[in-house]
Amino acid sequence: MTTPLSRADSGFAYSRATFEELVDQALAHARKLGATDAGAEASEGCGLSVSVRKGELETVERNRDKSLGVTVYVGHRRGNASTSDFSAAAVEQTVRAAFDIARFTAEDPMAGLPDAADVAQASEQPELDLFHPWAITSEEAARLALECEAAALKTDRRITNSEGAGVSAQQSHFFSAHTRGFRGGYASSRHSLSVAPIAGKGDGMQRDAWYSSMRSPDELASAQAVGRYAAERALSRLKSRKIATTQCPVLFESPLAAGLLGGFVQAVSGGALYRKSSFLLDSLGKRVMPAHIDIAEDPHVLRGKGSAPFDEEGVRTVARKVVDAGRVEGYFLGSYSARKLGMKTTGNAGGSHNLTLTSRLTQAGDDLDAMLRKLGTGLFVIELMGQGVNYVTGDYSRGASGFWVENGQIAFPVQEITIAGNLKDMLQGIDAVGADAYNYGAKTVGSVLVNRMKVAGS
């Protein structure tokens, strides 16, 4: 069960008890006005962001915000309003505004709070260790960012410039409740360290970047490690060139492979499905990937970046297989999209939770070198540009940079190329997944080898 917070140990201006009181006031006023159902959420966030460039402090930003959001239902009519004023009068005005919007909104038979049977009760809300405040001062953050940038600049004399380094420490908490029996809330934190060095001079300059992001500051990579790795990435791209237009296998570096997983998630999410704007319509129970591919979702990973004891509607979250042996076992649905599709919510209002894509063919030794050998001759992509993905048709076309690989060895860096295909074919064409698993937000996946794509060059 999630534990209440006191203001003293959190750095927050408001306590959990204050938020509970605000939410209860809002719900009581909604009932008084005649609302059929209502929900409210009080939240607060605060943090520090510091950036440096070329050894000098650039910016120090402190943020603090608060909000009370209210949703009111009058039958199947829905209204929503929010305020940053926590006074009793403002709470009542906000509820009244939501109520008035609901009264004059068109009726939608699918609109409504989740069914009471799907709601996470207090005993079903595990403590997931998501809150690790970082009591770092702006001076300490600047020192850490400078250390990171200095490590990048010292890596090699060909590192000639920097787009800067940054440190961010963020934390928030909320309490939410609605009239279908849900009450819950928790605090969470997210901290990061990043740098973007530039290698080379003139027309031959290349940039790259790296970062570390964690719930707990103790788990961040060291400033020296982040700086050095970012510099090595920039250096590896020097003397990039174009290649001739061709068709070949493409190996996606693990952070980019998480983007392919994201494309699949978008295509099997409720909104795209009920609007019929997905290239994977009616895919439940069908094989959309090779039989060696599995995708698992686990919302209850301790300190996980995509962990949550319940979704944005207060529906309980559960671990499940989304793809089993290449076959779609479940969609990503909130209550509304589930009703539109004649299905049940999957506890994914607000998105997916801690997805892991794996291959049953992956061996422990399948590191990046092994994946390059599996690629043989083809393209290893480490950066993608543009938004050239059509989720209705699956058509995929994006600018790319990376390396041309021959006989399993990197031959030279390449740039100013475009890779193209169709996501449906790309997902079906996954030949291998590396053991070099990388956690990118709420997704964990190794490098992914796609058997064939078009590469447009010179």
C-alpha positions in Angstrom: 0.0 0.0 0.0 1.3 3.5 -0.7 2.4 5.5 2.3 1.3 9.1 3.1 4.0 11.8 2.9 4.7 14.5 5.4 5.8 17.9 4.1 9.0 17.8 6.3 10.7 14.9 4.5 9.5 15.6 1.0 10.3 19.1 0.0 6.7 19.6 -1.0 4.5 22.6 0.1 1.4 20.4 0.6 0.8 17.2 2.5 -1.1 14.1 1.4 -3.8 15.0 4.0 -4.3 18.4 2.4 -4.7 16.8 -1.0 -7.2 14.3 0.4 -9.2 17.2 1.9 -9.2 19.2 -1.4 -10.4 16.2 -3.4 -13.1 15.3 -0.9 -14.3 18.9 -1.0 -14.5 18.8 -4.8 -16.4 15.5 -4.8 -18.9 16.6 -2.2 -19.6 19.8 -4.1 -20.1 17.8 -7.3 -22.7 15.6 -5.6 -24.4 18.7 -4.1 -24.8 20.1 -7.7 -26.4 16.9 -8.9 -23.5 15.2 -10.6 -24.1 11.5 -11.4 -20.4 10.7 -11.0 -17.3 12.7 -10.3 -13.5 12.4 -9.9 -10.8 14.8 -8.7 -7.0 14.9 -8.5 -4.8 17.2 -6.6 -1.1 17.3 -7.5 2.1 19.2 -6.9 5.5 19.1 -8.6 8.8 20.8 -8.0 12.4 20.6 -9.2 15.7 22.0 -10.2 17.3 22.2 -13.7 20.8 23.5 -14.3 22.6 23.8 -17.6 26.3 24.6 -18.4 28.2 25.1 -21.6 31.9 25.4 -22.3 32.8 25.5 -18.6 30.3 28.3 -17.8 27.0 28.2 -16.0 24.2 28.9 -18.4 20.8 28.5 -16.6 19.4 27.7 -13.2 15.7 27.0 -13.2 13.5 26.1 -10.3 10.0 24.9 -11.0 7.0 24.5 -8.6 3.5 23.9 -9.8 0.2 22.7 -8.4 -3.2 21.7 -9.8 -6.6 20.5 -8.9 -8.4 18.8 -11.8 -12.1 17.9 -11.6 -14.2 15.7 -13.9 -17.9 15.7 -13.6 -20.5 13.4 -15.3 -24.1 14.3 -15.7 -25.5 11.0 -17.0 -23.2 10.3 -20.0 -22.2 13.9 -20.4 -18.7 14.8 -19.3 -17.1 18.1 -18.2 -13.6 18.8 -17.0 -12.0 21.9 -15.4 -8.9 22.7 -13.4 -7.4 25.3 -11.1 -4.1 26.2 -9.4 -6.0 28.0 -6.6 -6.7 25.8 -3.7 -9.0 28.1 -1.8 -12.5 26.7 -0.9 -14.2 29.3 -3.2 -11.9 28.3 -6.2 -12.6 24.6 -5.6 -16.3 25.3 -5.8 -16.0 27.5 -8.9 -13.9 24.8 -10.6 -16.5 22.1 -9.8 -19.3 24.4 -11.0 -17.3 25.0 -14.3 -16.9 21.3 -14.9 -20.6 20.7 -14.1 -21.7 23.4 -16.5 -19.5 22.0 -19.3 -21.0 18.6 -18.7 -24.6 19.9 -18.9 -24.0 21.4 -22.3 -21.8 18.7 -23.8 -23.2 16.1 -26.2 -24.1 12.8 -24.7 -21.7 9.9 -25.2 -23.0 6.5 -24.1 -19.4 5.3 -23.6 -18.4 8.1 -21.3 -18.1 7.4 -17.6 -15.8 6.4 -14.8 -14.4 2.8 -14.8 -16.6 0.0 -13.4 -16.3 -0.4 -9.7 -15.1 -4.0 -10.2 -12.0 -2.8 -12.0 -11.0 -0.2 -9.4 -7.8 -0.7 -7.3 -8.7 -0.9 -3.7 -6.2 0.2 -1.0 -5.0 -3.4 -0.5 -4.3 -3.7 -4.2 -2.0 -0.6 -4.4 1.6 -1.9 -3.9 4.4 0.3 -2.7 6.8 0.5 -5.7 9.6 2.6 -4.2 9.2 5.4 -6.8 10.1 8.4 -4.6 13.8 9.3 -4.0 14.1 13.1 -3.6 17.4 14.6 -4.5 18.4 17.3 -2.0 21.0 18.8 -4.5 21.7 22.5 -4.5 22.1 24.6 -7.7 25.8 24.9 -6.9 26.2 21.1 -6.6 24.2 20.5 -9.7 26.3 23.0 -11.7 29.5 21.3 -10.4 28.2 17.9 -11.5 27.2 19.2 -15.0 30.6 20.9 -15.4 32.3 17.7 -14.4 30.3 15.8 -17.0 31.1 18.2 -19.8 34.8 18.4 -18.8 35.0 14.6 -19.0 33.7 14.7 -22.5 36.0 17.5 -23.6 39.1 15.7 -22.1 38.3 12.4 -23.9 40.1 13.4 -27.1 41.6 16.6 -28.5 39.2 16.2 -31.5 36.3 17.0 -29.1 36.3 20.7 -30.0 33.1 22.1 -28.7 30.0 21.4 -26.6 26.3 22.0 -26.8 26.3 21.8 -23.0 25.5 19.6 -20.1 22.6 19.5 -17.7 21.4 18.1 -14.4 17.7 17.8 -13.5 16.1 16.8 -10.2 12.3 16.5 -10.3 9.7 15.2 -7.9 5.9 15.2 -7.6 3.0 13.7 -5.7 -0.7 13.5 -6.1 -3.9 12.2 -4.6 -6.9 11.1 -6.7 -10.4 9.8 -5.9 -13.7 9.2 -7.7 -17.3 8.2 -6.9 -16.8 4.6 -8.1 -14.8 3.8 -4.9 -11.3 4.7 -5.8 -8.9 6.5 -3.5 -5.1 6.6 -4.0 -2.0 8.6 -4.7 1.8 8.4 -4.4 5.0 10.4 -4.8 7.5 9.9 -7.5 10.9 11.3 -8.6 12.9 11.4 -11.8 16.5 12.7 -12.1 18.9 13.0 -15.0 22.4 14.0 -16.1 23.2 14.7 -19.8 25.8 16.1 -22.2 26.1 16.8 -25.9 29.7 17.1 -27.2 30.9 18.1 -30.7 33.8 16.5 -32.5 35.8 17.8 -35.4 35.9 21.1 -37.2 34.1 23.0 -40.0 32.0 20.9 -42.3 33.3 17.8 -40.7 31.8 18.4 -37.3 29.7 15.7 -35.7 27.7 15.8 -32.5 26.2 13.2 -30.3 24.8 13.1 -26.8 24.2 10.7 -23.9 22.4 10.8 -20.6 21.5 8.9 -17.5 18.0 9.0 -16.0 16.8 7.3 -12.8 14.2 7.4 -10.0 17.0 7.6 -7.5 20.1 9.8 -7.8 22.2 7.0 -6.3 21.6 5.0 -9.5 22.7 7.6 -12.0 25.8 6.8 -14.0 28.8 8.8 -13.0 29.4 12.2 -14.6 32.7 10.9 -16.0 31.1 7.9 -17.6 28.3 9.9 -19.2 30.8 12.5 -20.5 33.3 10.0 -21.9 30.7 7.8 -23.6 29.0 10.8 -25.2 32.4 11.9 -26.5 33.2 8.4 -27.9 29.9 8.4 -29.7 30.6 11.8 -31.3 34.2 10.7 -32.3 32.9 7.5 -33.9 30.9 9.6 -36.3 33.8 11.7 -37.8 34.4 11.4 -41.5 30.8 10.2 -42.1 29.7 9.8 -45.7 26.7 8.9 -47.8 26.2 5.5 -49.4 24.5 4.4 -52.6 20.8 3.6 -52.5 20.3 0.0 -51.7 18.2 -2.6 -49.9 19.8 -4.4 -46.9 19.3 -5.6 -43.4 19.2 -2.9 -40.7 20.3 -3.1 -37.1 18.7 -0.6 -34.8 20.7 0.4 -31.7 18.8 -0.5 -28.5 17.6 3.0 -27.7 16.1 3.3 -31.2 14.7 -0.2 -31.0 12.6 1.1 -28.1 11.0 3.4 -30.7 10.0 0.4 -32.8 8.4 -1.1 -29.7 6.6 2.3 -29.2 5.3 2.1 -32.7 3.7 -1.3 -32.0 2.2 0.0 -28.7 0.6 3.0 -30.5 -0.9 0.7 -33.2 -2.5 -1.6 -30.6 -3.7 1.2 -28.3 -7.5 1.8 -27.8 -7.7 5.3 -29.4 -6.1 4.2 -32.7 -8.1 0.9 -32.7 -11.6 2.4 -32.2 -10.9 5.2 -34.6 -9.7 2.6 -37.1 -6.5 4.5 -37.6 -4.0 1.7 -37.0 -2.1 -0.6 -39.3 -2.7 -3.4 -36.8 -6.6 -3.4 -36.7 -8.2 -6.6 -35.4 -4.8 -8.1 -34.6 -5.8 -9.7 -31.3 -4.9 -13.4 -31.4 -3.0 -12.9 -34.6 0.8 -13.3 -35.2 2.3 -9.8 -36.0 5.9 -10.7 -35.2 8.0 -13.8 -35.6 7.3 -16.8 -33.3 10.5 -16.1 -31.3 9.4 -12.7 -30.1 7.6 -12.0 -26.7 6.5 -8.7 -25.1 5.8 -8.5 -21.4 4.3 -5.7 -19.3 5.0 -5.4 -15.6 3.6 -2.3 -13.9 5.0 -3.3 -10.5 8.8 -3.2 -11.0 10.4 -1.5 -8.0 11.8 1.9 -9.0 10.6 1.2 -12.6 10.2 4.3 -14.8 6.9 3.0 -16.1 5.7 1.5 -12.8 2.3 2.4 -11.3 0.0 0.7 -8.7 -3.0 1.9 -10.7 -3.7 3.7 -14.0 -4.9 7.3 -14.5 -8.5 6.1 -13.9 -7.7 4.3 -10.7 -8.0 0.9 -12.4 -5.6 -1.8 -10.9 -2.6 -2.6 -13.0 -1.4 -6.2 -13.6 1.5 -8.0 -15.1 0.7 -9.7 -18.4 2.0 -11.0 -21.7 1.2 -8.6 -24.5 2.8 -10.6 -27.2 3.4 -14.4 -26.9 5.4 -16.2 -29.6 4.7 -13.3 -31.9 0.9 -13.4 -31.3 -1.0 -10.4 -29.9 -2.4 -11.4 -26.5 -3.7 -8.0 -25.4 -4.3 -4.4 -26.4 -3.6 -1.2 -24.4 -7.0 0.0 -23.2 -8.6 2.5 -20.8 -12.2 2.3 -19.8 -13.5 4.5 -22.7 -11.7 2.8 -25.5 -12.5 -0.6 -24.0 -16.2 0.3 -24.1 -15.9 1.5 -27.7 -14.4 -1.8 -28.7 -16.8 -3.9 -26.6 -13.9 -5.1 -24.4 -12.6 -4.7 -20.8 -10.1 -2.1 -19.7 -6.5 -3.4 -19.4 -5.4 -0.8 -16.8 -3.6 1.3 -19.5 -5.4 4.7 -19.2 -2.4 7.0 -19.6 -0.2 4.5 -21.5 1.9 1.3 -21.1 3.9 0.2 -18.1 7.4 -1.2 -18.2 7.4 -3.2 -21.5 10.2 -5.6 -22.3 10.7 -7.1 -25.8 12.7 -10.3 -25.9 13.6 -13.0 -28.4 13.6 -16.7 -27.5 16.7 -17.0 -29.8 18.8 -14.5 -27.8 21.9 -16.0 -26.2 23.7 -14.5 -23.2 26.7 -13.6 -25.4 24.7 -11.7 -28.0 26.3 -8.3 -27.3 26.6 -5.5 -29.9 29.6 -7.2 -31.6 27.7 -10.4 -31.9 24.7 -8.5 -33.4 27.0 -6.8 -35.9 28.2 -10.3 -37.0 24.5 -11.4 -37.4 23.9 -8.2 -39.5 26.8 -9.3 -41.7 26.7 -6.6 -44.4 24.2 -3.8 -43.9 23.3 -0.7 -41.9 23.7 -0.1 -38.2 21.6 2.9 -37.2 22.3 5.0 -34.1 20.2 8.1 -34.8 16.9 8.7 -36.5 15.4 12.1 -37.5 12.0 13.3 -38.5 8.5 11.9 -37.8 8.0 10.0 -41.0 5.7 7.2 -39.6 2.1 6.8 -40.7 0.4 4.7 -38.1 -2.7 4.2 -40.3 -0.8 2.5 -43.1 2.4 1.5 -41.3 4.5 3.4 -43.8 7.9 4.2 -42.3 10.5 6.7 -43.7 13.0 8.5 -41.5 16.4 10.3 -41.9 19.2 8.2 -40.3 22.8 8.2 -39.3 25.0 5.3 -38.3 27.6 2.9 -39.7 28.0 0.8 -42.8 28.9 -2.8 -41.7 30.7 -5.3 -43.9 31.3 -8.9 -42.9 30.2 -8.2 -39.4 32.7 -5.3 -38.9 32.0 -1.6 -38.9 33.5 -0.2 -42.1 32.7 3.5 -41.9 30.2 6.0 -40.5 27.3 7.1 -42.7 25.0 10.2 -42.6 22.4 11.9 -44.7 20.5 8.8 -45.6 16.9 7.7 -45.3 15.6 4.3 -44.3 12.1 3.2 -45.4 9.8 0.3 -45.1 6.4 -0.6 -43.5 6.1 -1.2 -39.8 4.0 -4.3 -40.4 6.8 -5.8 -42.5 9.5 -4.5 -40.1 7.9 -6.2 -37.1 7.4 -9.4 -39.0 11.0 -9.1 -40.2 12.8 -9.0 -36.8 15.5 -11.7 -37.2 17.3 -11.2 -33.8 17.2 -9.2 -30.6 20.5 -8.5 -28.8 21.3 -9.2 -25.1 22.5 -5.6 -24.9 19.1 -4.6 -23.3 18.7 -0.9 -22.6 16.0 0.8 -20.6 14.5 3.8 -22.5 11.7 5.3 -20.4 9.1 2.6 -19.8 10.6 0.3 -22.5 13.4 -2.2 -22.3 14.8 -3.9 -25.4 18.2 -4.9 -26.9 19.4 -3.9 -30.4 17.0 -5.2 -33.0 17.9 -6.7 -36.4 15.3 -6.2 -39.2 16.0 -8.4 -42.2 15.4 -5.9 -45.0 14.7 -2.2 -45.6 15.2 0.3 -48.3 18.2 2.7 -47.7 18.1 5.9 -49.8 21.5 7.5 -50.2 23.3 9.3 -53.0 
